C-alpha cells in the first residue's frame, strides 16, 4: 500500500510540473524568465527519467546525484 501512495505522489508531481511547463510555453514566458523555464523543464525531464529507471538502484543513484548537481547549478541561475 505504501508503494501505491508513493507512486501516486511521484506521478502527481511529474504531472504538475508538466502543467507548469505547458503554461510557461503556451504563454511564451520563456522569453522573460528563461532560466526558470529551463529549470522547470530540467526538473520535469529528471523526474520522468528517474521514475523510468527506479527499478535499477545503481543507475538511479548516479542519475539522481548528477541531476541534483545540475539542478543546483540551474537553480542558482534562476536566483541570479
N, CA, C and O atoms as CSV, one atom per row, in Angstrom:
chain,resi,resn,atom,element,x,y,z
A,1,UNK,N,N,0.820,-1.196,0.000
A,1,UNK,CA,C,0.000,0.000,0.000
A,1,UNK,C,C,0.865,1.262,0.000
A,1,UNK,O,O,0.538,2.252,-0.654
A,2,UNK,N,N,1.963,1.209,0.738
A,2,UNK,CA,C,2.863,2.362,0.764
A,2,UNK,C,C,3.411,2.662,-0.623
A,2,UNK,O,O,3.533,3.825,-1.008
A,3,UNK,N,N,3.742,1.616,-1.375
A,3,UNK,CA,C,4.288,1.823,-2.709
A,3,UNK,C,C,3.276,2.507,-3.619
A,3,UNK,O,O,3.648,3.331,-4.454
A,4,UNK,N,N,2.005,2.170,-3.461
A,4,UNK,CA,C,0.977,2.788,-4.292
A,4,UNK,C,C,0.889,4.281,-4.016
A,4,UNK,O,O,0.813,5.084,-4.946
A,5,UNK,N,N,0.898,4.657,-2.737
A,5,UNK,CA,C,0.836,6.077,-2.383
A,5,UNK,C,C,2.073,6.827,-2.877
A,5,UNK,O,O,1.971,7.948,-3.375
A,6,UNK,N,N,3.212,6.213,-2.739
A,6,UNK,CA,C,4.454,6.827,-3.196
A,6,UNK,C,C,4.428,7.038,-4.707
A,6,UNK,O,O,4.819,8.098,-5.198
A,7,UNK,N,N,3.971,6.036,-5.436
A,7,UNK,CA,C,3.900,6.135,-6.890
A,7,UNK,C,C,2.924,7.219,-7.311
A,7,UNK,O,O,3.205,7.985,-8.234
A,8,UNK,N,N,1.774,7.290,-6.640
A,8,UNK,CA,C,0.775,8.312,-6.970
A,8,UNK,C,C,1.350,9.701,-6.729
A,8,UNK,O,O,1.184,10.589,-7.565
A,9,UNK,N,N,2.015,9.903,-5.611
A,9,UNK,CA,C,2.600,11.214,-5.319
A,9,UNK,C,C,3.700,11.562,-6.318
A,9,UNK,O,O,3.809,12.711,-6.746
A,10,UNK,N,N,4.505,10.586,-6.688
A,10,UNK,CA,C,5.577,10.808,-7.644
A,10,UNK,C,C,5.001,11.229,-8.994
A,10,UNK,O,O,5.451,12.208,-9.589
A,11,UNK,N,N,4.006,10.488,-9.473
A,11,UNK,CA,C,3.398,10.804,-10.763
A,11,UNK,C,C,2.612,12.101,-10.712
A,11,UNK,O,O,2.557,12.822,-11.709
A,12,UNK,N,N,2.005,12.415,-9.582
A,12,UNK,CA,C,1.294,13.677,-9.425
A,12,UNK,C,C,2.257,14.854,-9.537
A,12,UNK,O,O,1.951,15.862,-10.175
A,13,UNK,N,N,3.424,14.717,-8.911
A,13,UNK,CA,C,4.434,15.770,-9.009
A,13,UNK,C,C,4.908,15.980,-10.436
A,13,UNK,O,O,5.067,17.117,-10.880
A,14,UNK,N,N,5.134,14.894,-11.153
A,14,UNK,CA,C,5.553,14.995,-12.553
A,14,UNK,C,C,4.445,15.622,-13.379
A,14,UNK,O,O,4.711,16.448,-14.253
A,15,UNK,N,N,3.200,15.236,-13.108
A,15,UNK,CA,C,2.067,15.811,-13.835
A,15,UNK,C,C,1.924,17.306,-13.599
A,15,UNK,O,O,1.658,18.055,-14.538
A,16,UNK,N,N,2.094,17.750,-12.362
A,16,UNK,CA,C,2.004,19.177,-12.060
A,16,UNK,C,C,3.154,19.958,-12.702
A,16,UNK,O,O,2.963,21.088,-13.151
A,17,UNK,N,N,4.323,19.367,-12.745
A,17,UNK,CA,C,5.440,20.018,-13.431
A,17,UNK,C,C,5.150,20.133,-14.920
A,17,UNK,O,O,5.498,21.133,-15.549
A,18,UNK,N,N,4.515,19.113,-15.483
A,18,UNK,CA,C,4.145,19.165,-16.894
A,18,UNK,C,C,3.144,20.289,-17.146
A,18,UNK,O,O,3.264,21.014,-18.133
A,19,UNK,N,N,2.159,20.438,-16.263
A,19,UNK,CA,C,1.175,21.522,-16.402
A,19,UNK,C,C,1.873,22.872,-16.329
A,19,UNK,O,O,1.580,23.763,-17.127
A,20,UNK,N,N,2.789,23.035,-15.385
A,20,UNK,CA,C,3.533,24.293,-15.266
A,20,UNK,C,C,4.354,24.561,-16.516
A,20,UNK,O,O,4.373,25.689,-17.010
A,21,UNK,N,N,5.034,23.545,-17.038
A,21,UNK,CA,C,5.835,23.713,-18.257
A,21,UNK,C,C,4.939,24.086,-19.433
A,21,UNK,O,O,5.298,24.940,-20.244
A,22,UNK,N,N,3.795,23.460,-19.525
A,22,UNK,CA,C,2.862,23.766,-20.615
A,22,UNK,C,C,2.379,25.210,-20.534
A,22,UNK,O,O,2.293,25.892,-21.556
A,23,UNK,N,N,2.063,25.680,-19.335
A,23,UNK,CA,C,1.628,27.076,-19.155
A,23,UNK,C,C,2.748,28.039,-19.545
A,23,UNK,O,O,2.501,29.037,-20.222
A,24,UNK,N,N,3.974,27.745,-19.122
A,24,UNK,CA,C,5.105,28.613,-19.447
A,24,UNK,C,C,5.331,28.695,-20.954
A,24,UNK,O,O,5.621,29.765,-21.488
A,25,UNK,N,N,5.197,27.563,-21.633
A,25,UNK,CA,C,5.403,27.541,-23.083
A,25,UNK,C,C,4.216,28.193,-23.797
A,25,UNK,O,O,4.406,28.963,-24.738
A,26,UNK,N,N,3.005,27.891,-23.358
A,26,UNK,CA,C,1.812,28.429,-24.017
A,26,UNK,C,C,1.744,29.946,-23.907
A,26,UNK,O,O,1.282,30.614,-24.832
A,27,UNK,N,N,2.193,30.488,-22.799
A,27,UNK,CA,C,2.172,31.944,-22.613
A,27,UNK,C,C,3.470,32.617,-23.048
A,27,UNK,O,O,3.652,33.821,-22.867
A,28,UNK,N,N,4.363,31.826,-23.622
A,28,UNK,CA,C,5.652,32.323,-24.119
A,28,UNK,C,C,6.464,33.061,-23.051
A,28,UNK,O,O,7.099,34.082,-23.317
A,29,UNK,N,N,6.424,32.525,-21.866
A,29,UNK,CA,C,7.152,33.155,-20.761
A,29,UNK,C,C,8.633,32.830,-20.761
A,29,UNK,O,O,9.387,33.390,-19.966
A,30,UNK,N,N,9.068,31.924,-21.649
A,30,UNK,CA,C,10.498,31.605,-21.700
A,30,UNK,C,C,11.313,32.818,-22.133
A,30,UNK,O,O,12.519,32.874,-21.895
A,31,UNK,N,N,10.660,33.786,-22.768
A,31,UNK,CA,C,11.380,34.990,-23.195
A,31,UNK,C,C,11.707,35.889,-22.003
A,31,UNK,O,O,12.757,36.532,-21.978
A,32,UNK,N,N,10.815,35.935,-21.021
A,32,UNK,CA,C,11.046,36.830,-19.885
A,32,UNK,C,C,11.735,36.124,-18.707
A,32,UNK,O,O,12.432,36.772,-17.927
A,33,UNK,N,N,11.550,34.817,-18.573
A,33,UNK,CA,C,12.190,34.072,-17.477
A,33,UNK,C,C,12.832,32.790,-18.027
A,33,UNK,O,O,12.369,31.690,-17.726
A,34,UNK,N,N,13.890,32.928,-18.828
A,34,UNK,CA,C,14.463,31.748,-19.492
A,34,UNK,C,C,15.085,30.739,-18.531
A,34,UNK,O,O,14.946,29.534,-18.739
A,35,UNK,N,N,15.766,31.202,-17.488
A,35,UNK,CA,C,16.397,30.258,-16.567
A,35,UNK,C,C,15.352,29.472,-15.784
A,35,UNK,O,O,15.521,28.277,-15.540
A,36,UNK,N,N,14.274,30.142,-15.392
A,36,UNK,CA,C,13.210,29.444,-14.671
A,36,UNK,C,C,12.553,28.393,-15.562
A,36,UNK,O,O,12.270,27.283,-15.112
A,37,UNK,N,N,12.315,28.740,-16.815
A,37,UNK,CA,C,11.731,27.771,-17.750
A,37,UNK,C,C,12.665,26.583,-17.951
A,37,UNK,O,O,12.216,25.438,-17.989
A,38,UNK,N,N,13.947,26.848,-18.079
A,38,UNK,CA,C,14.921,25.769,-18.198
A,38,UNK,C,C,14.948,24.898,-16.955
A,38,UNK,O,O,15.074,23.676,-17.043
A,39,UNK,N,N,14.830,25.531,-15.800
A,39,UNK,CA,C,14.817,24.808,-14.532
A,39,UNK,C,C,13.597,23.893,-14.443
A,39,UNK,O,O,13.712,22.737,-14.036
A,40,UNK,N,N,12.442,24.408,-14.821
A,40,UNK,CA,C,11.211,23.610,-14.789
A,40,UNK,C,C,11.311,22.442,-15.760
A,40,UNK,O,O,10.972,21.313,-15.406
A,41,UNK,N,N,11.772,22.699,-16.975
A,41,UNK,CA,C,11.895,21.626,-17.960
A,41,UNK,C,C,12.928,20.590,-17.535
A,41,UNK,O,O,12.724,19.391,-17.729
A,42,UNK,N,N,14.031,21.044,-16.959
A,42,UNK,CA,C,15.040,20.106,-16.482
A,42,UNK,C,C,14.477,19.210,-15.380
A,42,UNK,O,O,14.690,17.997,-15.389
A,43,UNK,N,N,13.760,19.810,-14.433
A,43,UNK,CA,C,13.179,19.016,-13.351
A,43,UNK,C,C,12.117,18.051,-13.861
A,43,UNK,O,O,11.982,16.942,-13.346
A,44,UNK,N,N,11.372,18.471,-14.866
A,44,UNK,CA,C,10.377,17.578,-15.460
A,44,UNK,C,C,11.057,16.378,-16.113
A,44,UNK,O,O,10.637,15.238,-15.913
A,45,UNK,N,N,12.096,16.630,-16.884
A,45,UNK,CA,C,12.822,15.534,-17.538
A,45,UNK,C,C,13.536,14.644,-16.515
A,45,UNK,O,O,13.567,13.422,-16.663
A,46,UNK,N,N,14.097,15.252,-15.503
A,46,UNK,CA,C,14.778,14.478,-14.469
A,46,UNK,C,C,13.788,13.596,-13.710
A,46,UNK,O,O,14.057,12.418,-13.477
A,47,UNK,N,N,12.652,14.162,-13.327
A,47,UNK,CA,C,11.645,13.385,-12.607
A,47,UNK,C,C,11.126,12.221,-13.421
A,47,UNK,O,O,10.974,11.116,-12.900
A,48,UNK,N,N,10.854,12.455,-14.692
A,48,UNK,CA,C,10.393,11.377,-15.560
A,48,UNK,C,C,11.448,10.316,-15.775
A,48,UNK,O,O,11.149,9.122,-15.789
A,49,UNK,N,N,12.680,10.753,-15.943
A,49,UNK,CA,C,13.777,9.799,-16.141
A,49,UNK,C,C,14.006,8.947,-14.897
A,49,UNK,O,O,14.197,7.735,-14.990
A,50,UNK,N,N,13.985,9.592,-13.737
A,50,UNK,CA,C,14.186,8.839,-12.501
A,50,UNK,C,C,13.049,7.855,-12.263
A,50,UNK,O,O,13.270,6.753,-11.761
A,51,UNK,N,N,11.843,8.251,-12.620
A,51,UNK,CA,C,10.720,7.322,-12.477
A,51,UNK,C,C,10.906,6.110,-13.393
A,51,UNK,O,O,10.603,4.979,-13.014
A,52,UNK,N,N,11.406,6.364,-14.594
A,52,UNK,CA,C,11.585,5.277,-15.563
A,52,UNK,C,C,12.676,4.297,-15.137
A,52,UNK,O,O,12.591,3.110,-15.452
A,53,UNK,N,N,13.699,4.771,-14.428
A,53,UNK,CA,C,14.815,3.887,-14.055
A,53,UNK,C,C,14.778,3.506,-12.582
A,53,UNK,O,O,15.790,3.060,-12.041
A,54,UNK,N,N,13.655,3.667,-11.933
A,54,UNK,CA,C,13.555,3.400,-10.491
A,54,UNK,C,C,13.839,1.948,-10.120
A,54,UNK,O,O,14.142,1.661,-8.962
A,55,UNK,N,N,13.749,1.042,-11.060
A,55,UNK,CA,C,13.958,-0.370,-10.746
A,55,UNK,C,C,15.438,-0.772,-10.736
A,55,UNK,O,O,15.769,-1.890,-10.340
A,56,UNK,N,N,16.322,0.120,-11.166
A,56,UNK,CA,C,17.748,-0.168,-11.180
A,56,UNK,C,C,18.457,0.745,-10.167
A,56,UNK,O,O,18.781,1.889,-10.486
A,57,UNK,N,N,18.694,0.247,-8.962
A,57,UNK,CA,C,19.235,1.100,-7.892
A,57,UNK,C,C,20.565,1.770,-8.205
A,57,UNK,O,O,20.763,2.932,-7.848
A,58,UNK,N,N,21.476,1.071,-8.861
A,58,UNK,CA,C,22.788,1.668,-9.125
A,58,UNK,C,C,22.684,2.816,-10.134
A,58,UNK,O,O,23.253,3.888,-9.922
A,59,UNK,N,N,21.967,2.590,-11.213
A,59,UNK,CA,C,21.785,3.641,-12.215
A,59,UNK,C,C,20.997,4.804,-11.615
A,59,UNK,O,O,21.311,5.967,-11.868
A,60,UNK,N,N,19.981,4.489,-10.827
A,60,UNK,CA,C,19.169,5.518,-10.183
A,60,UNK,C,C,20.029,6.396,-9.274
A,60,UNK,O,O,19.884,7.619,-9.272
A,61,UNK,N,N,20.912,5.781,-8.512
A,61,UNK,CA,C,21.774,6.506,-7.591
A,61,UNK,C,C,22.593,7.570,-8.317
A,61,UNK,O,O,22.598,8.737,-7.923
A,62,UNK,N,N,23.279,7.161,-9.373
A,62,UNK,CA,C,24.130,8.109,-10.102
A,62,UNK,C,C,23.302,9.148,-10.854
A,62,UNK,O,O,23.667,10.323,-10.890
A,63,UNK,N,N,22.201,8.727,-11.448
A,63,UNK,CA,C,21.341,9.667,-12.167
A,63,UNK,C,C,20.761,10.703,-11.212
A,63,UNK,O,O,20.670,11.885,-11.544
A,64,UNK,N,N,20.368,10.248,-10.023
A,64,UNK,CA,C,19.808,11.173,-9.033
A,64,UNK,C,C,20.821,12.244,-8.643
A,64,UNK,O,O,20.508,13.434,-8.655
A,65,UNK,N,N,22.035,11.818,-8.298
A,65,UNK,CA,C,23.017,12.787,-7.811
A,65,UNK,C,C,23.561,13.685,-8.916
A,65,UNK,O,O,23.865,14.850,-8.663
A,66,UNK,N,N,23.686,13.181,-10.108
A,66,UNK,CA,C,24.068,14.045,-11.228
A,66,UNK,C,C,22.966,15.059,-11.489
A,66,UNK,O,O,23.237,16.240,-11.707
A,67,UNK,N,N,21.716,14.591,-11.466
A,67,UNK,CA,C,20.581,15.501,-11.649
A,67,UNK,C,C,20.498,16.563,-10.572
A,67,UNK,O,O,20.178,17.717,-10.857
A,68,UNK,N,N,20.787,16.180,-9.328
A,68,UNK,CA,C,20.780,17.154,-8.238
A,68,UNK,C,C,21.860,18.218,-8.437
A,68,UNK,O,O,21.623,19.402,-8.198
A,69,UNK,N,N,23.028,17.797,-8.868
A,69,UNK,CA,C,24.115,18.761,-9.093
A,69,UNK,C,C,23.790,19.736,-10.208
A,69,UNK,O,O,23.969,20.944,-10.057
A,70,UNK,N,N,23.318,19.216,-11.315
A,70,UNK,CA,C,22.961,20.091,-12.442
A,70,UNK,C,C,21.783,20.978,-12.059
A,70,UNK,O,O,21.765,22.165,-12.385
A,71,UNK,N,N,20.794,20.404,-11.364
A,71,UNK,CA,C,19.642,21.194,-10.925
A,71,UNK,C,C,20.032,22.328,-9.978
A,71,UNK,O,O,19.452,23.413,-10.015
A,72,UNK,N,N,21.020,22.058,-9.134
A,72,UNK,CA,C,21.518,23.097,-8.243
A,72,UNK,C,C,22.118,24.252,-9.027
A,72,UNK,O,O,21.862,25.416,-8.719
A,73,UNK,N,N,22.914,23.933,-10.040
A,73,UNK,CA,C,23.533,24.991,-10.855
A,73,UNK,C,C,22.480,25.785,-11.633
A,73,UNK,O,O,22.571,27.008,-11.733
A,74,UNK,N,N,21.499,25.099,-12.172
A,74,UNK,CA,C,20.432,25.807,-12.892
A,74,UNK,C,C,19.624,26.641,-11.915
A,74,UNK,O,O,19.214,27.755,-12.243
A,75,UNK,N,N,19.389,26.112,-10.707
A,75,UNK,CA,C,18.669,26.859,-9.679
A,75,UNK,C,C,19.399,28.138,-9.278
A,75,UNK,O,O,18.769,29.161,-9.013
A,76,UNK,N,N,20.721,28.077,-9.234
A,76,UNK,CA,C,21.488,29.301,-8.959
A,76,UNK,C,C,21.318,30.305,-10.080
A,76,UNK,O,O,21.290,31.511,-9.839
A,77,UNK,N,N,21.203,29.805,-11.325
A,77,UNK,CA,C,20.938,30.699,-12.447
A,77,UNK,C,C,19.572,31.370,-12.317
A,77,UNK,O,O,19.407,32.519,-12.726
A,78,UNK,N,N,18.604,30.673,-11.758
A,78,UNK,CA,C,17.274,31.253,-11.544
A,78,UNK,C,C,17.346,32.365,-10.511
A,78,UNK,O,O,16.716,33.411,-10.670
A,79,UNK,N,N,18.116,32.136,-9.449
A,79,UNK,CA,C,18.204,33.129,-8.378
A,79,UNK,C,C,18.942,34.378,-8.843
A,79,UNK,O,O,18.546,35.495,-8.511
A,80,UNK,N,N,20.000,34.196,-9.601
A,80,UNK,CA,C,20.805,35.342,-10.018
A,80,UNK,C,C,20.459,35.673,-11.433
A,80,UNK,O,O,21.016,36.611,-12.002
